[in-house]
Amino acid sequence: MDRIDQIVARHVDREGPLLPILHDVQAELGAIDTAAETRIAHLLNLTRAEVHGVVSFYHDFRAEQDLRPVVQVCRAEACQARGIEAMMPAVATAAGDRVRVETVYCLGLCSVGPNARIGDDLHARLNEAALTKLVEGA
């Protein structure tokens, strides 16, 4: 838990430190399990239920580590209008069990959709071939 203590120490003086702490714990440990929730709650003088409520509300946080690469695919209205839904069966086939495909709603590139993100890299103007290639290369 020393790593969690260090992460909390970096953020404890911020206003509303819980989300930045959770993001850093997720990035460093790969998940936010019950023990991590309990430790964070103790260090912030919160209940575990309060921490768990935030963890379970946001889809970015996981209770178990998943080492597969992640491709986030925008399925908001603008990307739907540009055909993303018709591409999803091919994306699922390309991903198989090796890549985790997550649905997100808006990557902020509505005028150049369909869009996807891998890590911090945004990819725009995707057609089915480009999107499946992106997934296969993840």
Buried (B, 14 or more C-beta within 10 A) or exposed (E): EEEBEEBBEEBEEEEEBBBBBBBBBBEEBEBBBEEBBBBBBBBBEBEBEBBBEBBEEEEBBBEEEEEEBBBBBBBBEBBBEBEBEEBBEBBEEBBEEEBBBEEBEBBEBBEBBBBBBBEEEBBBEBEBEBBBEBBBEB
